[in-house]
């Protein structure tokens, strides 16, 4: 009998882009994977009611050392297994690991993070679309907080994220580069009534 696996997402560090490594890649992991014991919960995901674990991946790509003038051969791109080394930054991980509502990123997640793996605490499927919308929600909530003087933390609640999610999907689908399989991705929550207008004045975050 085949072992049931969990759909997780690998987030590439900035240095992997020149090697044509996709920023988001879906990984199929075992339910006993280390991330479920060693991963740290994203504060933002916790607030919106869908805790997501984040774990630094090792090996990760090292930032190349400056080439000495007398070197005959340039050093190649190397990966390291060391816990803390001169790795590339990972803006997505840094954003999702920022403390809420201060948006202060802890030192351990601020720089030289390297590539990371993300998975849901409940071991339900995680998809790049979920992370894209989560990040967009965070940015939209911060912008709305600045404009309306509504305390940021009052916008980071499950109710508003549930309302925001289907509208965000519709917005993404209008992008010509949007993958054709977006409609097949199960939402993080049950869909809200798509014909119900979002009343921002009574609460909610605009797309």
LINFEN-V916557 format. One record per pair of residues at least 12 apart in sequence whose ideal C-beta (glycine too) atoms are under 10 Angstrom apart, sorted by sequence separation. I is the first residue (numbers start at 1). J is the second residue. D is the distance in Angstrom with one decimal. If there is no record, write none. Layout:
# LINFEN-V916557
i: <I | I>
j: <J | J>
d: <D | D>
This chain:
# LINFEN-V916557
i: <10 | 11 | 12 | 39 | 40 | 41 | 42 | 64 | 93 | 94 | 97 | 98 | 118 | 141 | 170 | 10 | 11 | 12 | 39 | 40 | 41 | 62 | 64 | 65 | 96 | 97 | 118 | 141 | 142 | 169 | 9 | 10 | 11 | 39 | 40 | 63 | 64 | 95 | 138 | 141 | 142 | 169 | 9 | 10 | 38 | 39 | 40 | 62 | 63 | 94 | 140 | 141 | 9 | 10 | 37 | 39 | 40 | 61 | 62 | 93 | 94 | 97 | 141 | 144 | 169 | 8 | 9 | 10 | 36 | 38 | 39 | 61 | 62 | 93 | 94 | 138 | 8 | 9 | 35 | 37 | 38 | 61 | 62 | 137 | 138 | 169 | 7 | 8 | 10 | 35 | 36 | 59 | 60 | 61 | 90 | 94 | 97 | 137 | 141 | 7 | 8 | 33 | 35 | 59 | 60 | 62 | 93 | 96 | 140 | 141 | 6 | 7 | 8 | 34 | 58 | 59 | 60 | 65 | 89 | 90 | 92 | 93 | 166 | 5 | 6 | 7 | 33 | 35 | 57 | 58 | 59 | 60 | 63 | 64 | 89 | 90 | 91 | 93 | 94 | 96 | 165 | 169 | 5 | 6 | 58 | 59 | 62 | 63 | 88 | 89 | 90 | 93 | 137 | 138 | 141 | 165 | 166 | 5 | 6 | 58 | 61 | 62 | 63 | 64 | 84 | 87 | 88 | 89 | 90 | 92 | 93 | 137 | 140 | 165 | 170 | 5 | 6 | 8 | 58 | 60 | 61 | 62 | 63 | 87 | 88 | 89 | 90 | 93 | 162 | 165 | 166 | 167 | 169 | 4 | 5 | 6 | 58 | 59 | 61 | 62 | 63 | 86 | 87 | 88 | 90 | 92 | 162 | 163 | 165 | 166 | 3 | 4 | 6 | 8 | 56 | 58 | 60 | 61 | 85 | 87 | 88 | 134 | 137 | 161 | 162 | 165 | 166 | 167 | 3 | 5 | 8 | 56 | 59 | 60 | 84 | 86 | 87 | 133 | 136 | 137 | 140 | 161 | 162 | 164 | 166 | 3 | 6 | 58 | 85 | 162 | 163 | 6 | 27 | 57 | 60 | 84 | 134 | 158 | 162 | 163 | 166 | 167 | 8 | 56 | 133 | 134 | 137 | 158 | 167 | 133 | 136 | 166 | 57 | 133 | 159 | 163 | 56 | 80 | 133 | 134 | 164 | 79 | 96 | 103 | 130 | 133 | 136 | 163 | 172 | 54 | 79 | 95 | 129 | 132 | 133 | 136 | 163 | 171 | 56 | 132 | 163 | 167 | 168 | 170 | 54 | 55 | 96 | 100 | 133 | 160 | 167 | 169 | 54 | 92 | 95 | 96 | 103 | 129 | 133 | 167 | 168 | 21 | 92 | 95 | 98 | 101 | 129 | 132 | 160 | 163 | 164 | 167 | 101 | 163 | 164 | 166 | 19 | 54 | 92 | 96 | 162 | 163 | 164 | 165 | 9 | 11 | 13 | 54 | 92 | 95 | 129 | 160 | 161 | 164 | 8 | 13 | 16 | 52 | 91 | 95 | 101 | 159 | 160 | 161 | 163 | 8 | 12 | 15 | 16 | 159 | 160 | 11 | 15 | 157 | 8 | 10 | 13 | 14 | 15 | 12 | 13 | 15 | 155 | 157 | 12 | 13 | 14 | 15 | 63 | 103 | 129 | 154 | 155 | 156 | 13 | 62 | 101 | 102 | 129 | 150 | 155 | 42 | 44 | 45 | 63 | 101 | 102 | 128 | 44 | 45 | 48 | 56 | 60 | 62 | 100 | 101 | 129 | 148 | 42 | 43 | 44 | 47 | 56 | 60 | 61 | 100 | 101 | 129 | 148 | 150 | 42 | 43 | 44 | 46 | 47 | 60 | 61 | 101 | 127 | 133 | 134 | 41 | 42 | 43 | 44 | 54 | 59 | 60 | 101 | 127 | 129 | 130 | 133 | 150 | 41 | 42 | 43 | 44 | 56 | 57 | 58 | 59 | 60 | 100 | 129 | 130 | 144 | 40 | 43 | 44 | 56 | 57 | 58 | 127 | 128 | 129 | 130 | 19 | 42 | 43 | 56 | 57 | 127 | 129 | 130 | 18 | 43 | 44 | 54 | 56 | 57 | 127 | 129 | 147 | 43 | 56 | 57 | 125 | 127 | 144 | 145 | 16 | 55 | 56 | 125 | 127 | 144 | 15 | 54 | 55 | 124 | 126 | 143 | 144 | 43 | 53 | 54 | 55 | 125 | 141 | 142 | 143 | 53 | 54 | 55 | 124 | 141 | 53 | 54 | 140 | 141 | 40 | 52 | 53 | 139 | 140 | 23 | 42 | 52 | 53 | 138 | 140 | 23 | 24 | 40 | 52 | 53 | 120 | 137 | 23 | 40 | 51 | 52 | 136 | 50 | 51 | 52 | 53 | 137 | 17 | 50 | 51 | 136 | 15 | 16 | 50 | 14 | 15 | 45 | 53 | 13 | 14 | 15 | 16 | 50 | 52 | 133 | 13 | 14 | 15 | 45 | 46 | 12 | 13 | 14 | 42 | 45 | 50 | 13 | 14 | 39 | 12 | 13 | 14 | 39 | 52 | 11 | 13 | 39 | 42 | 52 | 11 | 12 | 13 | 39 | 41 | 50 | 11 | 35 | 45 | 11 | 35 | 39 | 52 | 9 | 34 | 35 | 36 | 33 | 35 | 36 | 50 | 11 | 36 | 45 | 33 | 35 | 45 | 48 | 36 | 29 | 31 | 42 | 45 | 48 | 25 | 27 | 29 | 33 | 44 | 48 | 27 | 44 | 47 | 23 | 25 | 27 | 31 | 42 | 44 | 45 | 48 | 21 | 24 | 29 | 44 | 47 | 28 | 44 | 16 | 13 | 14 | 15 | 16 | 26 | 27 | 13 | 14 | 15 | 26 | 13 | 14 | 26 | 11 | 12 | 13 | 26 | 11 | 12 | 13 | 24 | 25 | 11 | 12 | 24 | 10 | 11 | 23 | 24 | 10 | 11 | 22 | 47 | 9 | 10 | 11 | 24 | 48 | 49 | 9 | 10 | 23 | 24 | 47 | 48 | 49 | 50 | 8 | 9 | 47 | 48 | 49 | 8 | 9 | 46 | 47 | 48 | 49 | 8 | 9 | 47 | 48 | 50 | 7 | 8 | 44 | 48 | 49 | 50 | 6 | 7 | 43 | 48 | 49 | 6 | 47 | 48 | 8 | 6 | 7 | 9 | 45 | 48 | 6 | 7 | 8 | 9 | 11 | 44 | 48 | 5 | 6 | 7 | 8 | 9 | 10 | 4 | 6 | 7 | 8 | 9 | 5 | 6 | 7 | 9 | 11 | 9 | 9 | 52 | 50 | 49 | 50 | 48 | 49 | 48 | 45 | 7>
j: <22 | 23 | 24 | 51 | 52 | 53 | 54 | 76 | 105 | 106 | 109 | 110 | 130 | 153 | 182 | 23 | 24 | 25 | 52 | 53 | 54 | 75 | 77 | 78 | 109 | 110 | 131 | 154 | 155 | 182 | 23 | 24 | 25 | 53 | 54 | 77 | 78 | 109 | 152 | 155 | 156 | 183 | 24 | 25 | 53 | 54 | 55 | 77 | 78 | 109 | 155 | 156 | 25 | 26 | 53 | 55 | 56 | 77 | 78 | 109 | 110 | 113 | 157 | 160 | 185 | 25 | 26 | 27 | 53 | 55 | 56 | 78 | 79 | 110 | 111 | 155 | 26 | 27 | 53 | 55 | 56 | 79 | 80 | 155 | 156 | 187 | 26 | 27 | 29 | 54 | 55 | 78 | 79 | 80 | 109 | 113 | 116 | 156 | 160 | 27 | 28 | 53 | 55 | 79 | 80 | 82 | 113 | 116 | 160 | 161 | 27 | 28 | 29 | 55 | 79 | 80 | 81 | 86 | 110 | 111 | 113 | 114 | 187 | 27 | 28 | 29 | 55 | 57 | 79 | 80 | 81 | 82 | 85 | 86 | 111 | 112 | 113 | 115 | 116 | 118 | 187 | 191 | 28 | 29 | 81 | 82 | 85 | 86 | 111 | 112 | 113 | 116 | 160 | 161 | 164 | 188 | 189 | 29 | 30 | 82 | 85 | 86 | 87 | 88 | 108 | 111 | 112 | 113 | 114 | 116 | 117 | 161 | 164 | 189 | 194 | 30 | 31 | 33 | 83 | 85 | 86 | 87 | 88 | 112 | 113 | 114 | 115 | 118 | 187 | 190 | 191 | 192 | 194 | 30 | 31 | 32 | 84 | 85 | 87 | 88 | 89 | 112 | 113 | 114 | 116 | 118 | 188 | 189 | 191 | 192 | 30 | 31 | 33 | 35 | 83 | 85 | 87 | 88 | 112 | 114 | 115 | 161 | 164 | 188 | 189 | 192 | 193 | 194 | 31 | 33 | 36 | 84 | 87 | 88 | 112 | 114 | 115 | 161 | 164 | 165 | 168 | 189 | 190 | 192 | 194 | 32 | 35 | 87 | 114 | 191 | 192 | 36 | 57 | 87 | 90 | 114 | 164 | 188 | 192 | 193 | 196 | 197 | 39 | 87 | 164 | 165 | 168 | 189 | 198 | 165 | 168 | 198 | 90 | 166 | 192 | 196 | 90 | 114 | 167 | 168 | 198 | 114 | 131 | 138 | 165 | 168 | 171 | 198 | 207 | 90 | 115 | 131 | 165 | 168 | 169 | 172 | 199 | 207 | 93 | 169 | 200 | 204 | 205 | 207 | 92 | 93 | 134 | 138 | 171 | 198 | 205 | 207 | 93 | 131 | 134 | 135 | 142 | 168 | 172 | 206 | 207 | 61 | 132 | 135 | 138 | 141 | 169 | 172 | 200 | 203 | 204 | 207 | 142 | 204 | 205 | 207 | 61 | 96 | 134 | 138 | 204 | 205 | 206 | 207 | 52 | 54 | 56 | 97 | 135 | 138 | 172 | 203 | 204 | 207 | 52 | 57 | 60 | 96 | 135 | 139 | 145 | 203 | 204 | 205 | 207 | 53 | 57 | 60 | 61 | 204 | 205 | 57 | 61 | 203 | 55 | 57 | 60 | 61 | 62 | 60 | 61 | 63 | 203 | 205 | 61 | 62 | 63 | 64 | 112 | 152 | 178 | 203 | 204 | 205 | 63 | 112 | 151 | 152 | 179 | 200 | 205 | 93 | 95 | 96 | 114 | 152 | 153 | 179 | 96 | 97 | 100 | 108 | 112 | 114 | 152 | 153 | 181 | 200 | 95 | 96 | 97 | 100 | 109 | 113 | 114 | 153 | 154 | 182 | 201 | 203 | 96 | 97 | 98 | 100 | 101 | 114 | 115 | 155 | 181 | 187 | 188 | 96 | 97 | 98 | 99 | 109 | 114 | 115 | 156 | 182 | 184 | 185 | 188 | 205 | 97 | 98 | 99 | 100 | 112 | 113 | 114 | 115 | 116 | 156 | 185 | 186 | 200 | 97 | 100 | 101 | 113 | 114 | 115 | 184 | 185 | 186 | 187 | 77 | 100 | 101 | 114 | 115 | 185 | 187 | 188 | 77 | 102 | 103 | 113 | 115 | 116 | 186 | 188 | 206 | 103 | 116 | 117 | 185 | 187 | 204 | 205 | 77 | 116 | 117 | 186 | 188 | 205 | 77 | 116 | 117 | 186 | 188 | 205 | 206 | 106 | 116 | 117 | 118 | 188 | 204 | 205 | 206 | 117 | 118 | 119 | 188 | 205 | 118 | 119 | 205 | 206 | 106 | 118 | 119 | 205 | 206 | 90 | 109 | 119 | 120 | 205 | 207 | 91 | 92 | 108 | 120 | 121 | 188 | 205 | 92 | 109 | 120 | 121 | 205 | 120 | 121 | 122 | 123 | 207 | 88 | 121 | 122 | 207 | 87 | 88 | 122 | 87 | 88 | 118 | 126 | 87 | 88 | 89 | 90 | 124 | 126 | 207 | 88 | 89 | 90 | 120 | 121 | 88 | 89 | 90 | 118 | 121 | 126 | 90 | 91 | 116 | 90 | 91 | 92 | 117 | 130 | 90 | 92 | 118 | 121 | 131 | 91 | 92 | 93 | 119 | 121 | 130 | 92 | 116 | 126 | 93 | 117 | 121 | 134 | 92 | 117 | 118 | 119 | 117 | 119 | 120 | 134 | 96 | 121 | 130 | 119 | 121 | 131 | 134 | 123 | 117 | 119 | 131 | 134 | 137 | 115 | 117 | 119 | 123 | 134 | 138 | 118 | 135 | 138 | 115 | 117 | 119 | 123 | 134 | 137 | 138 | 141 | 115 | 118 | 123 | 138 | 141 | 125 | 141 | 114 | 112 | 113 | 114 | 115 | 125 | 126 | 113 | 114 | 115 | 126 | 114 | 115 | 127 | 113 | 114 | 115 | 128 | 114 | 115 | 116 | 127 | 128 | 115 | 116 | 128 | 115 | 116 | 128 | 129 | 116 | 117 | 128 | 153 | 116 | 117 | 118 | 131 | 155 | 156 | 117 | 118 | 131 | 132 | 155 | 156 | 157 | 158 | 117 | 118 | 156 | 157 | 158 | 118 | 119 | 156 | 157 | 158 | 159 | 119 | 120 | 158 | 159 | 161 | 119 | 120 | 156 | 160 | 161 | 162 | 119 | 120 | 156 | 161 | 162 | 120 | 161 | 162 | 123 | 122 | 123 | 125 | 161 | 164 | 123 | 124 | 125 | 126 | 128 | 161 | 165 | 123 | 124 | 125 | 126 | 127 | 128 | 123 | 125 | 126 | 127 | 128 | 125 | 126 | 127 | 129 | 131 | 130 | 131 | 188 | 188 | 188 | 189 | 188 | 189 | 189 | 188 | 186>
d: <8.7 | 6.6 | 7.7 | 9.9 | 9.8 | 6.0 | 5.6 | 8.5 | 9.3 | 9.3 | 3.9 | 9.0 | 9.3 | 9.4 | 9.9 | 9.2 | 6.4 | 7.3 | 8.6 | 6.8 | 7.6 | 9.4 | 6.7 | 9.3 | 8.6 | 8.7 | 6.9 | 9.3 | 8.4 | 6.7 | 9.9 | 7.4 | 8.3 | 3.1 | 5.6 | 9.7 | 8.0 | 9.3 | 9.5 | 4.1 | 9.3 | 8.4 | 5.7 | 4.5 | 8.6 | 5.9 | 7.3 | 7.6 | 9.7 | 5.4 | 8.7 | 5.9 | 7.0 | 7.9 | 9.4 | 4.1 | 9.2 | 6.4 | 4.9 | 6.2 | 6.0 | 8.4 | 9.6 | 9.8 | 8.3 | 9.5 | 6.0 | 5.2 | 6.8 | 5.8 | 9.3 | 7.6 | 6.6 | 9.9 | 7.7 | 9.5 | 7.4 | 6.8 | 5.3 | 9.4 | 9.2 | 5.6 | 5.1 | 8.9 | 7.6 | 7.5 | 6.0 | 4.7 | 9.8 | 8.2 | 9.2 | 8.8 | 6.3 | 8.2 | 8.4 | 6.4 | 9.0 | 8.3 | 7.5 | 7.6 | 7.6 | 9.6 | 4.4 | 3.7 | 6.7 | 9.1 | 5.1 | 9.0 | 9.8 | 8.9 | 8.8 | 6.3 | 5.0 | 6.9 | 8.4 | 5.7 | 8.6 | 7.9 | 8.4 | 9.1 | 9.3 | 8.7 | 7.3 | 9.3 | 7.3 | 8.0 | 8.8 | 9.5 | 9.8 | 7.2 | 4.8 | 9.3 | 8.9 | 9.1 | 5.5 | 8.8 | 8.9 | 8.6 | 9.8 | 7.7 | 5.8 | 9.1 | 4.6 | 5.2 | 4.9 | 8.7 | 6.2 | 4.8 | 9.3 | 6.6 | 4.0 | 4.6 | 8.1 | 9.7 | 8.5 | 6.6 | 9.2 | 6.3 | 7.2 | 7.2 | 10.0 | 5.7 | 6.8 | 9.9 | 8.6 | 8.7 | 7.3 | 6.2 | 6.5 | 7.9 | 9.8 | 5.7 | 7.3 | 6.3 | 8.1 | 6.1 | 5.5 | 7.6 | 6.9 | 7.8 | 10.0 | 6.3 | 5.8 | 4.6 | 7.9 | 8.6 | 6.8 | 8.1 | 8.9 | 9.8 | 5.4 | 8.9 | 9.6 | 8.7 | 7.3 | 9.6 | 9.8 | 9.3 | 6.7 | 8.0 | 9.2 | 6.3 | 6.5 | 6.5 | 5.9 | 8.8 | 8.4 | 9.7 | 7.8 | 5.9 | 6.4 | 6.6 | 7.2 | 7.0 | 8.1 | 8.7 | 4.8 | 5.8 | 7.4 | 3.6 | 8.3 | 7.9 | 5.2 | 7.9 | 4.7 | 7.5 | 8.9 | 8.3 | 7.8 | 9.3 | 9.9 | 9.3 | 9.5 | 7.5 | 7.4 | 9.7 | 8.2 | 8.5 | 8.3 | 7.9 | 8.5 | 7.5 | 7.9 | 9.1 | 5.4 | 9.0 | 9.0 | 8.9 | 8.0 | 8.6 | 5.5 | 8.4 | 9.9 | 9.8 | 8.8 | 9.6 | 9.8 | 9.7 | 5.5 | 9.5 | 9.9 | 10.0 | 9.7 | 8.4 | 7.5 | 9.2 | 7.0 | 7.7 | 6.5 | 6.0 | 5.9 | 9.7 | 9.7 | 9.7 | 9.4 | 8.4 | 8.5 | 8.5 | 9.7 | 9.4 | 7.8 | 9.1 | 7.6 | 8.7 | 8.9 | 4.6 | 8.4 | 5.7 | 9.5 | 9.6 | 9.4 | 9.9 | 9.9 | 8.2 | 7.1 | 8.5 | 9.2 | 5.1 | 7.9 | 9.8 | 9.7 | 9.5 | 9.6 | 8.1 | 9.5 | 9.6 | 7.3 | 8.9 | 9.3 | 9.2 | 9.3 | 9.6 | 5.9 | 7.1 | 9.4 | 7.2 | 7.3 | 9.1 | 7.6 | 8.4 | 5.5 | 8.7 | 9.5 | 6.1 | 8.5 | 9.5 | 7.5 | 7.1 | 9.7 | 8.5 | 7.2 | 4.6 | 9.1 | 5.2 | 5.1 | 9.7 | 8.2 | 6.3 | 9.9 | 8.2 | 10.0 | 7.6 | 8.3 | 9.8 | 9.1 | 8.5 | 9.8 | 6.0 | 6.9 | 6.9 | 7.3 | 6.5 | 9.9 | 6.6 | 9.7 | 8.9 | 9.0 | 7.2 | 9.6 | 8.7 | 8.5 | 7.4 | 5.3 | 7.9 | 9.9 | 8.7 | 9.6 | 8.7 | 5.7 | 8.3 | 5.1 | 8.9 | 4.6 | 8.8 | 9.4 | 7.0 | 6.1 | 9.1 | 8.1 | 9.5 | 5.8 | 6.5 | 8.3 | 9.7 | 8.6 | 10.0 | 9.5 | 8.4 | 7.8 | 7.9 | 9.5 | 8.5 | 8.3 | 8.9 | 9.4 | 9.7 | 7.2 | 8.9 | 8.4 | 9.8 | 5.6 | 8.7 | 7.9 | 6.9 | 9.9 | 4.2 | 9.6 | 9.0 | 5.8 | 9.8 | 10.0 | 8.6 | 9.1 | 8.7 | 7.7 | 4.0 | 9.3 | 8.4 | 9.1 | 8.1 | 8.5 | 5.7 | 8.7 | 8.1 | 6.9 | 6.5 | 8.8 | 6.2 | 9.3 | 9.0 | 4.2 | 7.1 | 7.2 | 8.2 | 8.6 | 2.9 | 7.1 | 9.0 | 9.6 | 9.0 | 8.1 | 9.8 | 5.9 | 6.8 | 9.5 | 8.0 | 8.4 | 4.9 | 6.9 | 9.3 | 10.0 | 7.6 | 8.0 | 9.6 | 9.1 | 8.7 | 5.7 | 6.0 | 9.8 | 9.6 | 7.2 | 8.8 | 8.6 | 6.2 | 4.9 | 9.1 | 7.6 | 6.9 | 4.5 | 9.8 | 6.2 | 6.4 | 8.8 | 9.5 | 8.7 | 9.7 | 8.1 | 7.2 | 9.4 | 9.2 | 5.7 | 4.5 | 4.9 | 8.9 | 5.5 | 8.6 | 9.8 | 9.5 | 9.3 | 7.7 | 5.9 | 7.7 | 9.4 | 9.7 | 9.7 | 5.5 | 5.5 | 8.5 | 9.5 | 8.8 | 9.2 | 9.1 | 6.3 | 8.2 | 6.4 | 9.1 | 5.7 | 7.8 | 5.6 | 5.1 | 8.2 | 8.8 | 8.9 | 6.3 | 9.8 | 9.9 | 7.6 | 7.8 | 9.8 | 9.9 | 9.6 | 8.6 | 8.3 | 5.3 | 8.1 | 8.4 | 4.9 | 6.6 | 8.7 | 5.1 | 9.4 | 9.4 | 5.5 | 5.2 | 9.8 | 6.3 | 9.6 | 9.7 | 7.1 | 7.4 | 9.5 | 6.6 | 9.8 | 8.4 | 8.7 | 5.8 | 5.9 | 8.5 | 6.3 | 7.5 | 8.3 | 7.1 | 7.0 | 9.6 | 6.7 | 4.1 | 9.8 | 9.8 | 8.9 | 9.3 | 8.3 | 7.6 | 7.7 | 7.9 | 7.4 | 8.0 | 9.7 | 3.5 | 8.9 | 9.3 | 6.4 | 4.7 | 8.4 | 9.8 | 8.7 | 6.8 | 9.6 | 3.9 | 5.3 | 9.6 | 8.5 | 9.0 | 8.9 | 6.7 | 6.9 | 7.8 | 8.6 | 9.2 | 4.8 | 7.1 | 9.2 | 7.8 | 9.3 | 9.8 | 7.7 | 8.2 | 6.2 | 9.5 | 8.0 | 9.9 | 8.0 | 9.3 | 9.0 | 8.6 | 6.9 | 6.8 | 8.0 | 5.0 | 9.5 | 10.0 | 5.9 | 5.6 | 8.5 | 7.8 | 9.8 | 8.9 | 8.0 | 7.1 | 8.1 | 5.2 | 9.9 | 8.2 | 8.8 | 7.8 | 9.3 | 7.3 | 9.8 | 9.2 | 7.1 | 7.4 | 7.7 | 9.7 | 9.6 | 6.6 | 7.2 | 9.6 | 6.6 | 6.8 | 9.6 | 6.7 | 8.9 | 9.3 | 8.5 | 9.6 | 9.9 | 9.7 | 8.5 | 5.7 | 8.3 | 8.4 | 9.8 | 9.6 | 8.6 | 9.4 | 9.4 | 5.6 | 10.0 | 9.9 | 9.4 | 9.6 | 9.0 | 9.6 | 8.7 | 6.9 | 8.8 | 9.4 | 6.8 | 9.8 | 9.1 | 8.3 | 5.1 | 9.8 | 7.0 | 9.3 | 9.4 | 4.8 | 7.1 | 9.9 | 5.4 | 8.1 | 8.7 | 8.2 | 6.5 | 8.8 | 3.7 | 6.4 | 5.0 | 8.3 | 9.0 | 7.3 | 7.7 | 8.9 | 7.6 | 9.1 | 5.4 | 6.4 | 7.0 | 10.0 | 10.0 | 7.4 | 7.9 | 9.9 | 8.0 | 9.6 | 6.3 | 7.9 | 7.9 | 5.7 | 5.0 | 4.4 | 7.0 | 3.5 | 6.2 | 7.6 | 9.5 | 6.9 | 5.5 | 8.8 | 3.9 | 9.8 | 8.1 | 9.3 | 8.0 | 8.1 | 8.2 | 6.8 | 8.1 | 7.1 | 10.0 | 6.1 | 8.7 | 9.2 | 4.1 | 8.3 | 7.9 | 8.6 | 8.5 | 9.3 | 9.7 | 9.1 | 9.6 | 9.7 | 9.2 | 4.8 | 8.2 | 8.7 | 5.3 | 8.8 | 9.7 | 9.5 | 9.6 | 8.1 | 3.9 | 5.7 | 7.0 | 9.7 | 9.0 | 7.5 | 5.9 | 9.8 | 5.7 | 10.0 | 8.2 | 7.0 | 9.8 | 7.6 | 8.1 | 6.3 | 9.5 | 5.0 | 8.6 | 7.6 | 8.3 | 7.9 | 9.2 | 9.3 | 10.0>
